[in-house]
Amino acid sequence: MVNGGMQTLRKGTNEYTCMVTNAGPMCMGRVAMEWAQAWHNHTPPPYALGFIYMLNGDAGMSNTDPLATKPAPGNHWVKTGPHVMMVGLAVKKMTGFLAGPIPTQRSPT
């Protein structure tokens, strides 16, 4: 970040943007970048499916309070190893195919 904005270090050959964040290094596709911008600006997210990947895992975050910066009672703090994330309003529609709500606590299995 330079003066509160992003700076390109090296232009890639695909639609993913990679960055270092407080949560850890991550790469986002175009739709995920739009989703992150909407989340940051408190505006409606795109109605599309976006992907984020964190090959080094993350530093931890709350599954119930996206603005939490540290563990606290009841905020379901989790640290996750390498993973991918799906974001966007399309993900909400996909949850209708599940047999219940998406859990906020990790399962040991």
C-alpha positions as CSV (number, residue, x, y, z in Angstrom):
1,M,0.0,0.0,0.0
2,V,1.2,3.5,-0.8
3,N,-0.7,6.4,0.7
4,G,-3.6,4.2,1.5
5,G,-3.8,2.7,-2.0
6,M,-2.4,-0.4,-3.8
7,Q,0.8,-0.4,-5.8
8,T,1.5,-2.9,-8.5
9,L,4.8,-4.7,-7.9
10,R,4.6,-6.9,-11.0
11,K,1.8,-7.3,-13.5
12,G,0.7,-10.9,-13.9
13,T,-0.8,-12.8,-16.8
14,N,-4.2,-13.7,-15.3
15,E,-7.0,-11.9,-13.5
16,Y,-5.7,-12.6,-10.0
17,T,-4.3,-9.9,-7.7
18,C,-2.0,-11.0,-4.9
19,M,-1.3,-9.0,-1.8
20,V,0.0,-9.1,1.7
21,T,-2.6,-8.4,4.4
22,N,-2.9,-8.5,8.2
23,A,-4.5,-11.9,7.7
24,G,-1.7,-13.2,5.6
25,P,-0.8,-13.3,1.9
26,M,-3.7,-13.9,-0.4
27,C,-4.7,-13.8,-4.1
28,M,-8.2,-12.7,-5.4
29,G,-9.9,-13.0,-8.7
30,R,-11.7,-10.1,-10.3
31,V,-15.1,-10.8,-8.7
32,A,-13.5,-11.4,-5.3
33,M,-11.7,-8.0,-5.6
34,E,-15.1,-6.4,-6.3
35,W,-16.6,-8.3,-3.3
36,A,-13.8,-7.0,-1.0
37,Q,-14.3,-3.5,-2.3
38,A,-18.0,-3.7,-1.6
39,W,-17.4,-5.2,1.9
40,H,-14.9,-2.4,2.7
41,N,-17.3,0.3,1.4
42,H,-20.4,-1.3,3.0
43,T,-22.1,-1.5,-0.4
44,P,-23.9,-4.5,-2.0
45,P,-21.5,-7.2,-3.2
46,P,-21.6,-8.5,-6.8
47,Y,-24.1,-11.3,-7.6
48,A,-21.4,-13.6,-8.9
49,L,-19.0,-16.2,-7.5
50,G,-15.6,-15.0,-6.5
51,F,-12.5,-17.0,-5.4
52,I,-9.7,-16.1,-2.9
53,Y,-6.8,-18.4,-2.1
54,M,-4.3,-18.3,0.8
55,L,-1.7,-20.9,0.2
56,N,0.2,-20.0,3.5
57,G,-3.0,-20.1,5.5
58,D,-4.1,-17.1,7.6
59,A,-3.3,-15.4,10.9
60,G,-6.7,-16.0,12.3
61,M,-10.1,-14.3,12.2
62,S,-13.6,-14.5,13.6
63,N,-16.2,-16.6,11.7
64,T,-19.0,-14.5,13.3
65,D,-17.5,-11.0,13.4
66,P,-15.6,-10.0,10.2
67,L,-14.4,-6.8,11.9
68,A,-12.8,-8.5,14.9
69,T,-9.1,-8.0,15.2
70,K,-8.3,-10.5,18.0
71,P,-9.9,-13.5,19.7
72,A,-12.7,-12.7,22.2
73,P,-15.3,-14.8,23.9
74,G,-18.1,-15.8,21.5
75,N,-16.4,-14.6,18.3
76,H,-15.4,-18.1,17.1
77,W,-11.8,-17.2,16.3
78,V,-10.1,-19.7,13.9
79,K,-6.7,-20.0,12.3
80,T,-6.8,-21.9,9.0
81,G,-4.1,-23.6,7.1
82,P,-3.9,-23.3,3.2
83,H,-7.4,-22.8,1.8
84,V,-9.6,-21.3,-0.8
85,M,-12.7,-19.1,-0.2
86,M,-15.8,-18.5,-2.2
87,V,-17.4,-15.1,-1.9
88,G,-20.3,-13.1,-3.4
89,L,-24.1,-13.2,-3.2
90,A,-24.1,-16.3,-5.3
91,V,-22.6,-18.2,-2.3
92,K,-25.7,-17.3,-0.3
93,K,-27.8,-18.9,-3.0
94,M,-25.6,-22.0,-2.9
95,T,-26.3,-22.5,0.9
96,G,-29.9,-23.4,0.0
97,F,-28.5,-26.8,-1.3
98,L,-27.0,-27.6,2.2
99,A,-28.9,-29.5,4.9
100,G,-28.8,-26.5,7.2
101,P,-26.8,-23.3,7.9
102,I,-23.1,-23.1,7.2
103,P,-21.3,-23.9,10.6
104,T,-19.2,-21.1,12.2
105,Q,-17.0,-23.5,14.1
106,R,-14.4,-25.8,12.6
107,S,-14.9,-29.5,12.8
108,P,-11.9,-31.7,13.8
109,T,-12.8,-34.1,10.9
